[in-house]
Amino acid sequence: MSDFFTTRQLQNLLQVDRTTIYRMADSGRVPAVKVGNQWRFPRYEVEAWLKTRPRATNGSAPRTEPSKAVENLRKLLPLECVQLIQDTFADLLGVMVLITDLEGALVTRPSNPCGLFTAAETSPQAQQRCMQLWADLAREPGMHPRFTQSHLGLMCARGLIRVGSELQAMVVVGGIAPENWPPSAEELGRIAADLELPEALLRRHQDEVFHVKGDEQQRLLTFVQRIADIVSHIIQERNQFYTTLHSIAELTRI
């Protein structure tokens, strides 16, 4: 028996098409590793993920519909353009980058997710904890980015995105190991129990995290808000462009 599921086998298990499988792999919603240009799906991790994955009552794969706030943000953003910018910053900075609304719901797919994050996301409990963590980041009283420890023991920080005069979204960077990484066996066991995950799964991926040294951490924090400001600027320019088009359209009716 192979250690990996094929794409076709995963299609049959999830009852979805090939394109959906690739999108799930790209966004870290299914355990996957990229070998060259091909996705591979580790059998043990997929089986563990399937056991914890909620089932739909009609037998089809469950879907999580985006909230109205997320839909509105996706309309404001040129999503493919912003995703490319986000992917580029994630690769250059060597960390995970994503955008959420202020309730912690994903607006973009995570760029450069670390292996430990991807493995943990096979648990619905971990997914809920992520959303709660991101929502808590939005409620922090300070405006400037600072590092916060996540439920996985990794560090993350956020930069706030303005839409007009309102704060409506965040850029989040994460997957960064603290100085005392990896955690002890006792701590790893506690994390696994808290997230309802096999301890062996977390142990296997505990080294798949990002290491950013002290001075570089402070430099990284300056980039977090700068990325958020770029996104804010893109939204502002897009809004002005559509306002101009609307004004021109109105003039042609006179």
Secondary structure, 3 states (H helix, E strand, C coil): CCCEECHHHHHHHHCCCHHHHHHHHHCCCCCCEEECCEEEEEHHHHHHHHHHCCCCCCCCCCCCCCCHHHHHHHHHCCHHHHHHHHHHHHHHHCCEEEEEECCCCECCCCECCCHHHHHHCCCHHHHHHHHHHHHHHHHCCCCCCCCEECCCCCEEEEEEEEECCEEEEEEEEEEECCCCCCCCHHHHHHHHHHHCCCHHHHHHHCCCCECCCHHHHHHHHHHHHHHHHHHHHHHHHHHHHHHHHHHHHHHHCC
